[in-house]
Amino acid sequence: MSTRLFSIYMWLYYILLFIVFFVLIALTFLITFPVDPYRRIPNRVLSWMAWCMMHPSPSWQIQLENAELLNKTTPTIYVCNHESFLDIPLIYQLPIRMKWVVKHSMTYIPIMGWMVRLTGHLTINRSKKSALKKLNNLLQPLKSGIPVMLFPEGTRSLDGSLQPFKNGAFLLALEHGLCIQPLVIEGAFEVLRPGSYLFRSKANFRLRVLPSIDSKEFDSMSELKQIVKERMSDALKELESLQKN
């Protein structure tokens, strides 16, 4: 199938998924919100949609590496490189449900923005000085055993390379003694690049979990951020090499 035809199929498929799952998530929210303050159940329904998004064709292959390293016992902030629109549904393939931090501008997108609100994810406007303070809203979910997911680059990489990291995740971890666990993605950039509407019909996604890092072992935010970035950069180079072979 040509790239253009496959892309038409993909967008029609995604539009159908968004409509169907918006209805399911809205109904789930209405039924469960009195007993589910962190919206775990609507988020579970969203994970089913993410599974469907990442399995549109047998030619899309997903490899999850080191999932056994996931830190499920202590409050953890997960961080990952951001290559593509597909990063979020890909990370949902991990056997863990997270509270996400997303750009406030996403809430203006019909259906997608409504789903973000219904599933209880945190939206921040990075252009405002209050953005860092708003991250403190994540503390209660963390203490209740719900991990948090941030993209430290702040936005998708335009060339697939690792971009400079923002401070938010590392300040929050250091201030409250939280663990940081890095994830790295390889392959999503080639399938759907930022600004493009064309999908590749064949894909090999790799998502690797790296060992958790205890922020209590660091004296400064910059040191913690640098170590996390170095480990992610090294892992990405290794995955890129594997993709080429």
N, C-alpha and C positions, 0 to 999 in steps of 0.2 A: 504494500500500500504506500502511495506517495505521502510525503510529509504534509502536504496541504490537506489531503483527504483525511489523513489520520487526525490532524489538528481539528478539523471540522467535527469529526466524530467525538473527539475528546471534549470540546467545549459544549456540544449538545448533551453529552453524558454528564458533565459536571453541572450544567444548568439544571438538569433533571434531578441530580443528587441534592443540590442545594434546596430546591423547592420541596422535595419529599422530606428531607431531613429537617428542614425548618419547621414544617408542620409537626413532625414527631417530637422535636426538641421543645417546641412551644407547648404541646400537650403535656409532655413530661414535666416541664417546669410548673405548669398550672396545678398538676396533681401533687407534686412533691415539695414545692417551695416552703410550706409550713414546717416541714420536718428535715429539710436539707439546706441549711443556711449557706453552705459552701458550694452548692449545686453540683455535687459529685455525680448524681444520677444523670442530669442533662449532659454533663461532660462525658459520661460513659456512652451515651447515645451518639455524641459527636465523634467519639473514637470509632464507632461502627462506620460512620460516613467516611472518616479518614482511611479506614481499611478499604472501602470501596474505591476511593480516589486513587489509591496506590495499586489497585489490581484491575485495571481496565483491559489488560491484554496479557496473554501468556508470555509475550516478548519483553515484559517489564519484570526484571528480577531484583529481589531485595535480599541483601545479606546483612544480618545483624550480628555484630561481633562483640563479645565480652559482656553480654547482657547480664551475666551472673554477677558482674561487678557493681550493678546498680545499688546505690546506698538507700535501702528501704527502711532503715531502723532509726536514723537520726535526721533532724531537720536539714534539708539540702537544697541548695540553689544549683540548678543545672544551667550550663552555658554551652552554646553551640555556634559554629560558624553559620553564616546565612548566605546561601547561594541562590535560592530560587523560591518561587511561590509554593513549590512542592515540599519544602523543608518541614513545615508544620505537620502535614499529614504523614510524612515519612517518620518523624519522631513519635507520632502517635502509635507506630507499630511496636514500640517498646512496651513491655508488660508493666506499665506504670502510668497512672493518670496524674497530670500536673496542672498547676495553676499557671497560666501564661501571662506574660507582660507583652502587650501589643501597642502599636501606634494608635493614638486617639483618632487619627484620620480614618482608620478602618471602620469606625462606628457610623460613618457617613455613607458607607456602601450598602445599598439595600440588600436585605436577606443576610449577607455575610456579617454586617455590623450588628444586626439584631441577634444573630446567633452568638456573637461574642458576648453580648450583654446577658442573654438568657443562660449561658453556660458559666457566667460568673468570672470571666477573665478580667484582669486589670488593664485598663487603658491609660496611657500617659501621653502628655504632650511634651516632647523633649525640648521644645523651644521655650518652655516656661521654667522659671526658677523653682517652682513648686514641684517639678517632676521628681527630684530626688526624695523629697519629703513624702510624696505619694507612695513611694516604694515601701514605706513603713506599714502600709495597709496589708502587706504580704506576711507580716510577722504572725498574725493570729492563725491564718491557714497553716503556716509552717509549724507552729506549735501544736496544731491539731493533727499533724502527720501528713499534710498535703505538701508535696514538693513543689518548687517553683521553677519555671523555665524562662530564661531571658536570652536574647541574642545580643552579646556584648558589643558587636559592631554597630548596632543601632538600626541598620538597614541592610538590604541585600547588596552583596558585592557585585559591581558592574563588570568585573573581569574574572571572577572566580577565585581571586586570591584573598588571603586573610587581611582584613582592614584594621585600622587602629581601634582599640577597645575603648568604650565609654567606662566611666568609673562606677556607675550605680550598683551593679551586682557585687562588686568587690568591697565597696564601702559598707553595704548592708551586711555582707558576710563578716567582715572584720569587726564591725561595731557590735554585732550580736553573737559572735563566736560560732557562726554557721559554717557547714561544710560546703565546698564548691566541687561539683563534679562536671568535668568537661566531656562533651560529646563532639564528634567530628563527622561531617557528611562529605562524601565524594560521589559525584555522578549526577546530582540534581541540576547543576549548572548547565551541563551539556544537553539535558533533556528539555528544559524550559528556561531560557535565559531571561534575566530581568529586561523588561521592555519589549519582549517578543511574545507573539501569540502562537508560535509554531512549536509543536511537540515533536520530539523524536519518537519514532515507533518502536525502536529497540532501546532498552535502558538497562543499566546495571548499577543499582544504587547500593552504596555501602554506608552503613551507620555504625560507628565504633564507639563504645563506651570506654572512657579512660578512668584510671583509678581516682577515687575521691581524694580531695585535698582539704585538710583541716586548717581553717583560717587562723586558729589559735596558735599555730606554729610560726606565724609571721608578725613582724612588728609594724609593717607599713602596708598601706593599700597598694602602692606602686610595685612593691616587691611581689605581693600576691598576684597582682594582675600580670606582671611580667612572666612569672613562673607558669601560670595558666596558659598564657599565649604561646610560650615556648613549647610546652607539651602538646598543645593543639597543632602548632605549626609542624612539629616533627611528625606527628601522627598523619597529618594531611599529606606530607611529602611521601610517606610510606604508602598511603592509600593511592595516591596518584601514580606511583611507580607500579603498584599492583594492577591498576586499571589499564596501563599501557601494555602490560605483558599478556 
